[in-house]
Amino acid sequence: MSTTAKDGKLTVDIKTGETMKFSTGGVDSLEISLKLLHKHGQVARVLVQAPEAVKIRRPARVG
């Protein structure tokens, strides 16, 4: 996994099978994990796991 940070944004390169974890920190910390299951061309299958308190939805389609 490699990362590049610039202007408050982060670009991450991950390989199939790798997992990224995001945490809110604090006493009531929530953790979200993203695992790259499969990649083929420009399509990637990602497993997203989060507590029930976190809503997971697809972004609105543009155009």
HTML snippet that shows the backbone in 3Dmol.js (N, CA, C, O; Angstrom):
<script src="https://3Dmol.org/build/3Dmol-min.js"></script>
<div id="view" style="width:600px;height:400px;position:relative"></div>
<script>
const pdb = `
ATOM      1  N   MET A   1       0.850  -1.163   0.000  1.00  0.00           N
ATOM      2  CA  MET A   1       0.000   0.000   0.000  1.00  0.00           C
ATOM      3  C   MET A   1       0.901   1.232   0.000  1.00  0.00           C
ATOM      4  O   MET A   1       1.850   1.308   0.781  1.00  0.00           O
ATOM      5  N   SER A   2       0.609   2.191  -0.868  1.00  0.00           N
ATOM      6  CA  SER A   2       1.372   3.433  -0.872  1.00  0.00           C
ATOM      7  C   SER A   2       0.406   4.612  -0.796  1.00  0.00           C
ATOM      8  O   SER A   2      -0.735   4.519  -1.248  1.00  0.00           O
ATOM      9  N   THR A   3       0.867   5.713  -0.226  1.00  0.00           N
ATOM     10  CA  THR A   3       0.003   6.876  -0.050  1.00  0.00           C
ATOM     11  C   THR A   3       0.700   8.141  -0.496  1.00  0.00           C
ATOM     12  O   THR A   3       1.927   8.236  -0.459  1.00  0.00           O
ATOM     13  N   THR A   4      -0.100   9.123  -0.921  1.00  0.00           N
ATOM     14  CA  THR A   4       0.384  10.439  -1.272  1.00  0.00           C
ATOM     15  C   THR A   4      -0.593  11.452  -0.711  1.00  0.00           C
ATOM     16  O   THR A   4      -1.785  11.381  -1.010  1.00  0.00           O
ATOM     17  N   ALA A   5      -0.121  12.394   0.097  1.00  0.00           N
ATOM     18  CA  ALA A   5      -0.987  13.413   0.687  1.00  0.00           C
ATOM     19  C   ALA A   5      -0.661  14.775   0.087  1.00  0.00           C
ATOM     20  O   ALA A   5       0.506  15.125  -0.087  1.00  0.00           O
ATOM     21  N   LYS A   6      -1.716  15.546  -0.229  1.00  0.00           N
ATOM     22  CA  LYS A   6      -1.536  16.883  -0.785  1.00  0.00           C
ATOM     23  C   LYS A   6      -2.802  17.685  -0.550  1.00  0.00           C
ATOM     24  O   LYS A   6      -3.900  17.211  -0.843  1.00  0.00           O
ATOM     25  N   ASP A   7      -2.664  18.875  -0.034  1.00  0.00           N
ATOM     26  CA  ASP A   7      -3.792  19.791   0.143  1.00  0.00           C
ATOM     27  C   ASP A   7      -4.955  19.193   0.926  1.00  0.00           C
ATOM     28  O   ASP A   7      -6.111  19.416   0.568  1.00  0.00           O
ATOM     29  N   GLY A   8      -4.672  18.436   1.992  1.00  0.00           N
ATOM     30  CA  GLY A   8      -5.732  17.874   2.817  1.00  0.00           C
ATOM     31  C   GLY A   8      -6.444  16.689   2.193  1.00  0.00           C
ATOM     32  O   GLY A   8      -7.458  16.236   2.724  1.00  0.00           O
ATOM     33  N   LYS A   9      -5.940  16.175   1.079  1.00  0.00           N
ATOM     34  CA  LYS A   9      -6.520  15.003   0.413  1.00  0.00           C
ATOM     35  C   LYS A   9      -5.502  13.881   0.437  1.00  0.00           C
ATOM     36  O   LYS A   9      -4.304  14.120   0.587  1.00  0.00           O
ATOM     37  N   LEU A  10      -5.976  12.669   0.291  1.00  0.00           N
ATOM     38  CA  LEU A  10      -5.079  11.522   0.342  1.00  0.00           C
ATOM     39  C   LEU A  10      -5.378  10.591  -0.827  1.00  0.00           C
ATOM     40  O   LEU A  10      -6.528  10.213  -1.046  1.00  0.00           O
ATOM     41  N   THR A  11      -4.364  10.230  -1.561  1.00  0.00           N
ATOM     42  CA  THR A  11      -4.476   9.242  -2.631  1.00  0.00           C
ATOM     43  C   THR A  11      -3.820   7.971  -2.134  1.00  0.00           C
ATOM     44  O   THR A  11      -2.696   8.000  -1.634  1.00  0.00           O
ATOM     45  N   VAL A  12      -4.528   6.842  -2.272  1.00  0.00           N
ATOM     46  CA  VAL A  12      -4.027   5.579  -1.745  1.00  0.00           C
ATOM     47  C   VAL A  12      -4.031   4.529  -2.848  1.00  0.00           C
ATOM     48  O   VAL A  12      -5.040   4.342  -3.527  1.00  0.00           O
ATOM     49  N   ASP A  13      -2.919   3.853  -3.024  1.00  0.00           N
ATOM     50  CA  ASP A  13      -2.838   2.715  -3.938  1.00  0.00           C
ATOM     51  C   ASP A  13      -2.850   1.460  -3.086  1.00  0.00           C
ATOM     52  O   ASP A  13      -2.003   1.296  -2.208  1.00  0.00           O
ATOM     53  N   ILE A  14      -3.809   0.567  -3.338  1.00  0.00           N
ATOM     54  CA  ILE A  14      -3.849  -0.687  -2.593  1.00  0.00           C
ATOM     55  C   ILE A  14      -3.904  -1.857  -3.565  1.00  0.00           C
ATOM     56  O   ILE A  14      -4.339  -1.717  -4.708  1.00  0.00           O
ATOM     57  N   LYS A  15      -3.460  -2.995  -3.095  1.00  0.00           N
ATOM     58  CA  LYS A  15      -3.465  -4.213  -3.899  1.00  0.00           C
ATOM     59  C   LYS A  15      -4.619  -5.100  -3.475  1.00  0.00           C
ATOM     60  O   LYS A  15      -5.143  -4.963  -2.369  1.00  0.00           O
ATOM     61  N   THR A  16      -5.013  -6.003  -4.346  1.00  0.00           N
ATOM     62  CA  THR A  16      -6.080  -6.953  -4.047  1.00  0.00           C
ATOM     63  C   THR A  16      -5.767  -7.679  -2.747  1.00  0.00           C
ATOM     64  O   THR A  16      -4.655  -8.166  -2.540  1.00  0.00           O
ATOM     65  N   GLY A  17      -6.778  -7.744  -1.869  1.00  0.00           N
ATOM     66  CA  GLY A  17      -6.627  -8.410  -0.591  1.00  0.00           C
ATOM     67  C   GLY A  17      -6.250  -7.486   0.545  1.00  0.00           C
ATOM     68  O   GLY A  17      -6.373  -7.864   1.710  1.00  0.00           O
ATOM     69  N   GLU A  18      -5.788  -6.271   0.236  1.00  0.00           N
ATOM     70  CA  GLU A  18      -5.418  -5.327   1.290  1.00  0.00           C
ATOM     71  C   GLU A  18      -6.656  -4.646   1.866  1.00  0.00           C
ATOM     72  O   GLU A  18      -7.664  -4.483   1.179  1.00  0.00           O
ATOM     73  N   THR A  19      -6.565  -4.250   3.139  1.00  0.00           N
ATOM     74  CA  THR A  19      -7.674  -3.602   3.841  1.00  0.00           C
ATOM     75  C   THR A  19      -7.219  -2.256   4.371  1.00  0.00           C
ATOM     76  O   THR A  19      -6.105  -2.121   4.877  1.00  0.00           O
ATOM     77  N   MET A  20      -8.094  -1.254   4.250  1.00  0.00           N
ATOM     78  CA  MET A  20      -7.875   0.062   4.849  1.00  0.00           C
ATOM     79  C   MET A  20      -8.887   0.227   5.970  1.00  0.00           C
ATOM     80  O   MET A  20     -10.030  -0.209   5.837  1.00  0.00           O
ATOM     81  N   LYS A  21      -8.488   0.848   7.072  1.00  0.00           N
ATOM     82  CA  LYS A  21      -9.403   1.074   8.188  1.00  0.00           C
ATOM     83  C   LYS A  21      -9.452   2.555   8.500  1.00  0.00           C
ATOM     84  O   LYS A  21      -8.428   3.238   8.506  1.00  0.00           O
ATOM     85  N   PHE A  22     -10.666   3.048   8.761  1.00  0.00           N
ATOM     86  CA  PHE A  22     -10.904   4.438   9.113  1.00  0.00           C
ATOM     87  C   PHE A  22     -11.527   4.457  10.501  1.00  0.00           C
ATOM     88  O   PHE A  22     -12.434   3.674  10.783  1.00  0.00           O
ATOM     89  N   SER A  23     -11.052   5.336  11.361  1.00  0.00           N
ATOM     90  CA  SER A  23     -11.553   5.387  12.726  1.00  0.00           C
ATOM     91  C   SER A  23     -11.849   6.827  13.111  1.00  0.00           C
ATOM     92  O   SER A  23     -11.109   7.742  12.750  1.00  0.00           O
ATOM     93  N   THR A  24     -12.961   7.025  13.864  1.00  0.00           N
ATOM     94  CA  THR A  24     -13.323   8.364  14.310  1.00  0.00           C
ATOM     95  C   THR A  24     -12.549   8.765  15.544  1.00  0.00           C
ATOM     96  O   THR A  24     -12.462   9.956  15.842  1.00  0.00           O
ATOM     97  N   GLY A  25     -11.985   7.821  16.274  1.00  0.00           N
ATOM     98  CA  GLY A  25     -11.232   8.105  17.489  1.00  0.00           C
ATOM     99  C   GLY A  25     -12.161   8.435  18.644  1.00  0.00           C
ATOM    100  O   GLY A  25     -13.380   8.480  18.474  1.00  0.00           O
ATOM    101  N   GLY A  26     -11.599   8.661  19.800  1.00  0.00           N
ATOM    102  CA  GLY A  26     -12.392   9.016  20.965  1.00  0.00           C
ATOM    103  C   GLY A  26     -12.977   7.812  21.676  1.00  0.00           C
ATOM    104  O   GLY A  26     -12.709   6.667  21.311  1.00  0.00           O
ATOM    105  N   VAL A  27     -13.789   8.085  22.707  1.00  0.00           N
ATOM    106  CA  VAL A  27     -14.379   7.042  23.540  1.00  0.00           C
ATOM    107  C   VAL A  27     -15.365   6.180  22.752  1.00  0.00           C
ATOM    108  O   VAL A  27     -15.342   4.953  22.846  1.00  0.00           O
ATOM    109  N   ASP A  28     -16.225   6.831  21.977  1.00  0.00           N
ATOM    110  CA  ASP A  28     -17.227   6.108  21.180  1.00  0.00           C
ATOM    111  C   ASP A  28     -16.744   5.904  19.748  1.00  0.00           C
ATOM    112  O   ASP A  28     -17.495   6.119  18.796  1.00  0.00           O
ATOM    113  N   SER A  29     -15.518   5.499  19.604  1.00  0.00           N
ATOM    114  CA  SER A  29     -14.884   5.360  18.301  1.00  0.00           C
ATOM    115  C   SER A  29     -15.644   4.390  17.395  1.00  0.00           C
ATOM    116  O   SER A  29     -16.046   3.307  17.820  1.00  0.00           O
ATOM    117  N   LEU A  30     -15.831   4.799  16.146  1.00  0.00           N
ATOM    118  CA  LEU A  30     -16.412   3.937  15.115  1.00  0.00           C
ATOM    119  C   LEU A  30     -15.309   3.575  14.140  1.00  0.00           C
ATOM    120  O   LEU A  30     -14.448   4.401  13.836  1.00  0.00           O
ATOM    121  N   GLU A  31     -15.330   2.343  13.647  1.00  0.00           N
ATOM    122  CA  GLU A  31     -14.320   1.914  12.694  1.00  0.00           C
ATOM    123  C   GLU A  31     -14.993   1.408  11.427  1.00  0.00           C
ATOM    124  O   GLU A  31     -15.928   0.609  11.480  1.00  0.00           O
ATOM    125  N   ILE A  32     -14.513   1.878  10.304  1.00  0.00           N
ATOM    126  CA  ILE A  32     -14.993   1.458   8.992  1.00  0.00           C
ATOM    127  C   ILE A  32     -13.812   0.814   8.275  1.00  0.00           C
ATOM    128  O   ILE A  32     -12.708   1.358   8.279  1.00  0.00           O
ATOM    129  N   SER A  33     -14.042  -0.339   7.664  1.00  0.00           N
ATOM    130  CA  SER A  33     -12.958  -0.969   6.914  1.00  0.00           C
ATOM    131  C   SER A  33     -13.374  -1.160   5.461  1.00  0.00           C
ATOM    132  O   SER A  33     -14.533  -1.431   5.149  1.00  0.00           O
ATOM    133  N   LEU A  34     -12.393  -1.009   4.593  1.00  0.00           N
ATOM    134  CA  LEU A  34     -12.563  -1.180   3.164  1.00  0.00           C
ATOM    135  C   LEU A  34     -11.559  -2.234   2.719  1.00  0.00           C
ATOM    136  O   LEU A  34     -10.366  -2.100   2.990  1.00  0.00           O
ATOM    137  N   LYS A  35     -12.022  -3.278   2.042  1.00  0.00           N
ATOM    138  CA  LYS A  35     -11.113  -4.322   1.558  1.00  0.00           C
ATOM    139  C   LYS A  35     -11.299  -4.465   0.053  1.00  0.00           C
ATOM    140  O   LYS A  35     -12.418  -4.649  -0.425  1.00  0.00           O
ATOM    141  N   LEU A  36     -10.204  -4.379  -0.688  1.00  0.00           N
ATOM    142  CA  LEU A  36     -10.245  -4.559  -2.137  1.00  0.00           C
ATOM    143  C   LEU A  36     -10.296  -6.055  -2.425  1.00  0.00           C
ATOM    144  O   LEU A  36      -9.305  -6.762  -2.245  1.00  0.00           O
ATOM    145  N   LEU A  37     -11.451  -6.531  -2.870  1.00  0.00           N
ATOM    146  CA  LEU A  37     -11.632  -7.957  -3.122  1.00  0.00           C
ATOM    147  C   LEU A  37     -11.120  -8.375  -4.498  1.00  0.00           C
ATOM    148  O   LEU A  37     -10.497  -9.426  -4.651  1.00  0.00           O
ATOM    149  N   HIS A  38     -11.397  -7.521  -5.512  1.00  0.00           N
ATOM    150  CA  HIS A  38     -11.082  -7.909  -6.889  1.00  0.00           C
ATOM    151  C   HIS A  38     -10.990  -6.656  -7.736  1.00  0.00           C
ATOM    152  O   HIS A  38     -11.735  -5.701  -7.513  1.00  0.00           O
ATOM    153  N   LYS A  39     -10.093  -6.644  -8.696  1.00  0.00           N
ATOM    154  CA  LYS A  39      -9.981  -5.537  -9.630  1.00  0.00           C
ATOM    155  C   LYS A  39      -9.799  -6.099 -11.022  1.00  0.00           C
ATOM    156  O   LYS A  39      -9.020  -7.027 -11.241  1.00  0.00           O
ATOM    157  N   HIS A  40     -10.542  -5.514 -11.972  1.00  0.00           N
ATOM    158  CA  HIS A  40     -10.430  -5.915 -13.367  1.00  0.00           C
ATOM    159  C   HIS A  40     -10.595  -4.659 -14.214  1.00  0.00           C
ATOM    160  O   HIS A  40     -11.693  -4.108 -14.299  1.00  0.00           O
ATOM    161  N   GLY A  41      -9.518  -4.206 -14.836  1.00  0.00           N
ATOM    162  CA  GLY A  41      -9.586  -2.965 -15.618  1.00  0.00           C
ATOM    163  C   GLY A  41      -9.897  -1.791 -14.700  1.00  0.00           C
ATOM    164  O   GLY A  41      -9.193  -1.555 -13.718  1.00  0.00           O
ATOM    165  N   GLN A  42     -10.968  -1.049 -15.033  1.00  0.00           N
ATOM    166  CA  GLN A  42     -11.347   0.120 -14.237  1.00  0.00           C
ATOM    167  C   GLN A  42     -12.406  -0.195 -13.196  1.00  0.00           C
ATOM    168  O   GLN A  42     -12.904   0.713 -12.531  1.00  0.00           O
ATOM    169  N   VAL A  43     -12.757  -1.464 -13.041  1.00  0.00           N
ATOM    170  CA  VAL A  43     -13.789  -1.859 -12.078  1.00  0.00           C
ATOM    171  C   VAL A  43     -13.141  -2.584 -10.900  1.00  0.00           C
ATOM    172  O   VAL A  43     -12.321  -3.484 -11.084  1.00  0.00           O
ATOM    173  N   ALA A  44     -13.521  -2.179  -9.692  1.00  0.00           N
ATOM    174  CA  ALA A  44     -12.996  -2.820  -8.487  1.00  0.00           C
ATOM    175  C   ALA A  44     -14.165  -3.238  -7.607  1.00  0.00           C
ATOM    176  O   ALA A  44     -15.149  -2.507  -7.492  1.00  0.00           O
ATOM    177  N   ARG A  45     -14.065  -4.393  -6.993  1.00  0.00           N
ATOM    178  CA  ARG A  45     -15.071  -4.845  -6.025  1.00  0.00           C
ATOM    179  C   ARG A  45     -14.495  -4.625  -4.641  1.00  0.00           C
ATOM    180  O   ARG A  45     -13.442  -5.165  -4.299  1.00  0.00           O
ATOM    181  N   VAL A  46     -15.199  -3.820  -3.841  1.00  0.00           N
ATOM    182  CA  VAL A  46     -14.724  -3.430  -2.520  1.00  0.00           C
ATOM    183  C   VAL A  46     -15.733  -3.872  -1.472  1.00  0.00           C
ATOM    184  O   VAL A  46     -16.935  -3.663  -1.638  1.00  0.00           O
ATOM    185  N   LEU A  47     -15.256  -4.478  -0.402  1.00  0.00           N
ATOM    186  CA  LEU A  47     -16.096  -4.836   0.736  1.00  0.00           C
ATOM    187  C   LEU A  47     -16.005  -3.707   1.751  1.00  0.00           C
ATOM    188  O   LEU A  47     -14.913  -3.364   2.203  1.00  0.00           O
ATOM    189  N   VAL A  48     -17.156  -3.122   2.116  1.00  0.00           N
ATOM    190  CA  VAL A  48     -17.206  -2.043   3.103  1.00  0.00           C
ATOM    191  C   VAL A  48     -17.889  -2.587   4.348  1.00  0.00           C
ATOM    192  O   VAL A  48     -19.011  -3.088   4.273  1.00  0.00           O
ATOM    193  N   GLN A  49     -17.220  -2.492   5.496  1.00  0.00           N
ATOM    194  CA  GLN A  49     -17.789  -2.954   6.764  1.00  0.00           C
ATOM    195  C   GLN A  49     -17.789  -1.800   7.743  1.00  0.00           C
ATOM    196  O   GLN A  49     -16.782  -1.114   7.920  1.00  0.00           O
ATOM    197  N   ALA A  50     -18.960  -1.589   8.390  1.00  0.00           N
ATOM    198  CA  ALA A  50     -19.097  -0.504   9.353  1.00  0.00           C
ATOM    199  C   ALA A  50     -20.170  -0.870  10.366  1.00  0.00           C
ATOM    200  O   ALA A  50     -21.010  -1.727  10.095  1.00  0.00           O
ATOM    201  N   PRO A  51     -20.152  -0.227  11.536  1.00  0.00           N
ATOM    202  CA  PRO A  51     -21.201  -0.464  12.527  1.00  0.00           C
ATOM    203  C   PRO A  51     -22.564  -0.028  11.979  1.00  0.00           C
ATOM    204  O   PRO A  51     -22.632   0.753  11.030  1.00  0.00           O
ATOM    205  N   GLU A  52     -23.630  -0.525  12.570  1.00  0.00           N
ATOM    206  CA  GLU A  52     -24.976  -0.187  12.110  1.00  0.00           C
ATOM    207  C   GLU A  52     -25.253   1.308  12.153  1.00  0.00           C
ATOM    208  O   GLU A  52     -26.081   1.797  11.384  1.00  0.00           O
ATOM    209  N   ALA A  53     -24.583   2.044  13.027  1.00  0.00           N
ATOM    210  CA  ALA A  53     -24.792   3.488  13.155  1.00  0.00           C
ATOM    211  C   ALA A  53     -24.307   4.260  11.926  1.00  0.00           C
ATOM    212  O   ALA A  53     -24.676   5.419  11.738  1.00  0.00           O
ATOM    213  N   VAL A  54     -23.485   3.626  11.094  1.00  0.00           N
ATOM    214  CA  VAL A  54     -22.950   4.274   9.900  1.00  0.00           C
ATOM    215  C   VAL A  54     -23.780   3.857   8.696  1.00  0.00           C
ATOM    216  O   VAL A  54     -23.932   2.667   8.421  1.00  0.00           O
ATOM    217  N   LYS A  55     -24.315   4.837   7.983  1.00  0.00           N
ATOM    218  CA  LYS A  55     -25.092   4.546   6.777  1.00  0.00           C
ATOM    219  C   LYS A  55     -24.135   4.386   5.606  1.00  0.00           C
ATOM    220  O   LYS A  55     -23.277   5.236   5.368  1.00  0.00           O
ATOM    221  N   ILE A  56     -24.290   3.289   4.879  1.00  0.00           N
ATOM    222  CA  ILE A  56     -23.464   3.029   3.696  1.00  0.00           C
ATOM    223  C   ILE A  56     -24.378   3.120   2.484  1.00  0.00           C
ATOM    224  O   ILE A  56     -25.387   2.419   2.404  1.00  0.00           O
ATOM    225  N   ARG A  57     -24.025   3.977   1.551  1.00  0.00           N
ATOM    226  CA  ARG A  57     -24.835   4.126   0.335  1.00  0.00           C
ATOM    227  C   ARG A  57     -23.922   4.526  -0.810  1.00  0.00           C
ATOM    228  O   ARG A  57     -22.809   5.013  -0.608  1.00  0.00           O
ATOM    229  N   ARG A  58     -24.418   4.308  -2.005  1.00  0.00           N
ATOM    230  CA  ARG A  58     -23.668   4.681  -3.195  1.00  0.00           C
ATOM    231  C   ARG A  58     -23.809   6.191  -3.423  1.00  0.00           C
ATOM    232  O   ARG A  58     -24.849   6.765  -3.102  1.00  0.00           O
ATOM    233  N   PRO A  59     -22.779   6.836  -3.970  1.00  0.00           N
ATOM    234  CA  PRO A  59     -22.918   8.253  -4.291  1.00  0.00           C
ATOM    235  C   PRO A  59     -23.901   8.425  -5.455  1.00  0.00           C
ATOM    236  O   PRO A  59     -24.099   7.507  -6.250  1.00  0.00           O
ATOM    237  N   ALA A  60     -24.507   9.597  -5.545  1.00  0.00           N
ATOM    238  CA  ALA A  60     -25.442   9.875  -6.638  1.00  0.00           C
ATOM    239  C   ALA A  60     -24.676   9.841  -7.965  1.00  0.00           C
ATOM    240  O   ALA A  60     -23.524  10.266  -8.045  1.00  0.00           O
ATOM    241  N   ARG A  61     -25.335   9.330  -8.990  1.00  0.00           N
ATOM    242  CA  ARG A  61     -24.706   9.267 -10.311  1.00  0.00           C
ATOM    243  C   ARG A  61     -24.734  10.648 -10.953  1.00  0.00           C
ATOM    244  O   ARG A  61     -25.714  11.385 -10.841  1.00  0.00           O
ATOM    245  N   VAL A  62     -23.647  10.976 -11.620  1.00  0.00           N
ATOM    246  CA  VAL A  62     -23.523  12.264 -12.285  1.00  0.00           C
ATOM    247  C   VAL A  62     -23.825  12.099 -13.765  1.00  0.00           C
ATOM    248  O   VAL A  62     -23.326  11.182 -14.417  1.00  0.00           O
ATOM    249  N   GLY A  63     -24.646  12.997 -14.285  1.00  0.00           N
ATOM    250  CA  GLY A  63     -24.916  13.056 -15.725  1.00  0.00           C
ATOM    251  C   GLY A  63     -25.786  11.998 -16.208  1.00  0.00           C
ATOM    252  O   GLY A  63     -26.086  11.942 -17.401  1.00  0.00           O
TER     253      GLY A  63
END
`;
const viewer = $3Dmol.createViewer("view");
viewer.addModel(pdb, "pdb");
viewer.setStyle({}, {cartoon: {color: "spectrum"}});
viewer.zoomTo();
viewer.render();
</script>
